[in-house]
Amino acid sequence: MKLQQKILNVAKETVKIEAKAIANLEHLIDNEFVEAVENIYNSKGRVIVTGIGKSAVIASKIVATLNSTGTPAIFMHAADAIHGDLGIIQKDDIVICISKSGNSPEIKVLVPFIKDFHNTLIAITANSDSSLGKSADFILNSYVEKEACPNNLAPTTSTTAQLVIGDALAICLLELKGFSREDFAKYHPGGSLGKKLYLRVKDIAQQNMKPSVSPETTVTDAIMVISENMLGVTAVLENDKIVGIITDGDIRRMLKNNEEFKNLTAKDIMSTSPKSIDEEALATQALDLLEENKISQLLATKDGKYSGVVHIHNLIREGIL
């Protein structure tokens, strides 16, 4: 029990230390941050983000965030840069260099070459008086009082602060560019995130069968149609117009209330106000409608006419739910 309590205490203290440091960053964001964002926004080139050690890992993540939010970016490892990768930097590129101390040997070697190229240099550092800080055109202060590590050595709080500064840059640029949900979907076509932004009802409905019966179809035949199509539902159509729906639930209620049903037809057991959705609607909208009405299926329509079925299992399979 004592060990468990120690783990809880250390974990909570780590979160507390890092949370305090992140909250303090708000007071460190100043006009230099504003000017750095404006320079990136107005640049005709890309953003090159570099660092060494744990800062290099953070640099890589910032690059991923920038790229996914509409700002072209490339990661350049500081150690590799001074062994040939400096060729990555082109004339109009802006370089962001990340280093807590600003005095790492690789950074001290790298920075003069960047300055020789006359590229704008933005520093994310906790030490404005460092070699990096003195050479940078703009300093984004990532100062933290202490690392979460009890020895105040392992980069923990400092790397979290660097990451947050990078996120702040990316989101400011996103806002300036007017980067929309549709833009975001273009850069995230794969996975459940992308699907939530672009997958439409018609993309799902066309994967399924399109069960339908007429109002005069016998209940026995309607049950066969539902079973064969394995969607737990069939539309009831009259002159190509949706007049009702029969679900597994309707069948169960019918069996409970009728000992004899061979003379019943679809119109005797159908629900006359089926929930439907236009096939151009997003799949997420279909999910909202299903959850709101506590149902498992929706009828998809095109120009008001029946075009298919969307089942909640489709949304689960697509990762929408």
N, C-alpha and C positions, 0 to 999 in steps of 0.2 A: 504493500500500500504506500509506503514511504517513497519507493521508486516511482510509482505512478504519480504521486503528488509532485515530485520533483520535475517529472516530465511536463506536467501541466503548468507548473510555475515557470519553467524555462520557456516553454512555447508562448505563453501569454506575455512574458516579459519581452520576448523577441518582437512580437507583434506590436507591443506598446512602444518600444524604442523606435521601430521603423515608422509607425504611424505618426509619432511626434515629429520625426525628421521630415516626413512628407508634408505634414501640415505646415512646417516652417518654410518650405520651398515657396509657398505663396508670397511670402514677404521678400523673397530674393528675386522674384521675377520683376524686371525693370524695363527701362526704355531700350537697353541693349538687346533684350529678348525681342522686343517689338521690331527693332531695326533688323535683327537677324532673320526674323520671319519674313519681313518685307523684302529683304535681299533674295531669299530663296524663292519667294513668290514671283518676283520680277525677273529672276534668272532665266536665261535661255538654255542653260545646261542642266546637268543632273546634280544630285547630292551624293557626294562620296563620304561615307562614314567609316572612320577608322579608330582603332584602339589596340591595346595590348592586354593580354591576360584576361581577367574577368570582364574588363571594359570592352574587349573585343567581342565577347559573347553578347553584351548589351548592344553594341554597335550593330551586330547582325540582326538582332530583334528589331531595332529601330528602323533599319533598312526595310525589313519585311512590312512593318507598319506603314512606312511612307509609301512604298510601292502599292500596297493594297488600298490606300486612300488617295491615289492619284498624283503622287509626287515621285517621279522616277529617281531611284536611288540604287547605289551599288556599295557593297561592303568591300573594304580593303584592309587586310590585316597589316598592322603597322610593321611587324617583322618582315613580312613578305614584300612590303612596299619598298624597303631599302635594298631589296635583292631582286628588283626587276618589275614589281607590280606597280611602280609609280606611273607606268605607261597607261594605267587605267584613267588617270586624271587628264581630262581634256580642257581646252581653253576656257570655256564658259562655266565649268563645273564649280560648285561650292563644296568645300571640304569641312566636315565636322569631325573634330578630333576629341576623343573622350579619354580622360585620364584624371583620376582623383588627385594625385599629387602634382600632375603636370610636369614632372621631372623624371619620368621613366627614361632609361637610357635610349630605348628605341624611339621614343617620342622626341627626345632632344636631337637625335640624328635626323629624324624625318621632317620636322617642322621647317628647318631652313630650306629644304628642297621645295616644299610646298610654296613657301614664300617666293622662292626664285621663279616659280611658274606664274606668279602674280595672281593666283587664285584667292578668292575670299576664304579666310580661315575662321571658322567658328569653334570656340573651345567650350566643351562641357567639362568643367573642372571645379574642384573645391578649393583651389589655390590660385587666386588671381595673380599672385606675385611669382608664380612659377615660370619656368622657361616657356611653357605653352601659353600661359596667361599673358605674358608680356609680348608674345609674338602674334597673338590672335587679333583679328579685326573686331570680333565680338566675343564677349565672355558670358556664358550662361552658367550662373553660379549654382553648383550642386553641393554646397557645403552641408555636411552633417556633423553633429556634435560628437557622435561615437558610433562605432560599428556595433551590431547586435552581438557579435562574438565577444565572450567574456574577456578575452585577451586583447580586444580592440585591434585585431589583426586581420581576420578573414573578411574579405570584401562582402558585406551583407547589406547594411543600411546604405552604404555609399552607392552600390550598384543599383539598388532599388530607386534611389534618388535620380541617378542618371537615366534610368528607364522612364521615370515619370516626366522628366524634362523632355525626353524624346517624344513621349506621347503628347505632351502639351504642344510641342512644335507641329507634330503631324495633324492634330485636331485643329489648330489655328489655320494651317494651310488648307485643310479640308473645308473649313468654313469660308475662307477667302475664295476658294475655287468654286464654291457652290456645289460641292460633290454630293450627288443625290443617291437615293436607294438604288435607282436604276444604274447609275455609274458603278456603285459598289457591286451590284450583281454581275456586271461585265468582268470584273476582276476576281470574282468568286463563283465561277460557274459550277465548281465541284463541291461535293459534300452537302450536308443538310443546310448549312448557312446559305449557300448559293441558291439551293432549291426553294427556300422560303422566300427568296426575293424574285425568282423568275418562274417557278413551276406553276402552271395554270391548270384549271379544272379539266380542260380538254386533253391535256397531256396525260392525265390519269384516266379519264373516262374512256379514252380510246384503247387502253390496255384491257378493258373489261368487255364482256359480252353485253348485249343490249336487250335484255329481256322485256317482253311486252305481251299483253293479252288484251282482248276486247272486253267490254262490260258483260257480254253474253257468254264469255268463256266459262266453262264449268269449273267449279272449285277444284275438282280432281285434276283437270288439265293445268290450272293455274299453279297447283302444287308441283306438278311435273316441270313446268317452266322454271319455277324458282329453284328447284333441286338441280336441274340440268345446268343452270347458269352459275350456281354456287356463289351468289351474292346476297342471298337471304331476302330478295326483293324482286318485284316486277312492277313495271309501270302499267297502268291501265289506259289504253288509248281508244279514242273514238274519233274517226275522221282525222287521224294524225294529231289530235289534240289530247294533251294529258288531262284526264278526268279523275284520276285516282291513283292509288298505290296500294299494293298488297305486300306486307312484310311477313317474316316468320312469326312475329308477334301477333299479327292479325290471324294467321292460321291457328296458332295456339289458342287464341281467344274463341275462335269459331269452334274448334274441337271441344272446348270446355263447355260451350253453351248449346251445342247441337249434337244430339246423338246420331241424327241422320242428316247427311249433308250432300247426298248425291244429286239432289235437285237444286242446290244452291249454285249461283253464278258469281263471277268476280264482283259485279256491282253490289251484291248482297253483303260482302265482307270488306270491301275496299275502304280505305280512308280517302275522303273526297278533297282534302286540303293538303296535298303532299308538299313537303319542303323541297324547293328546287333552287338551283343557282346557275347563273349564266356561265357557259363554258370558258369565257374569257376572263373570269374572275381568278384571282390567285388561289392556289391550293390552301394557303393559310386562312383565307376568307371562308373556304369550305369547312375547314376545321373549326373555326369560330362558330359557324352556324350549327354544326353537329353538336358541339359542346353546349351551346346555348339552349338547344332543343332536346338535349339528352337522347339523341338518336344515333344510329350507326350508318345510315345511308342517305344520300341525297340524289335527286334526279338532276342531271345536267341538261341544260337547254341551249339551243342556238336559235336566235331570232324567235324565241318563244316556243320552239318545238323541241320535243324530246330528242336528246342526242347521246344519252348514256347514263351510267351510274357511277357515283363516287362512294366508295366504302371506306370506313375509318381504317380498315386494315391496309388499304392502299397508302394512306397518309403515314401510317406507322412504318410500312416498308420503305417509303421514300425518305424517312427520317424527319418528316415534318412535325410529328408528334414526339 
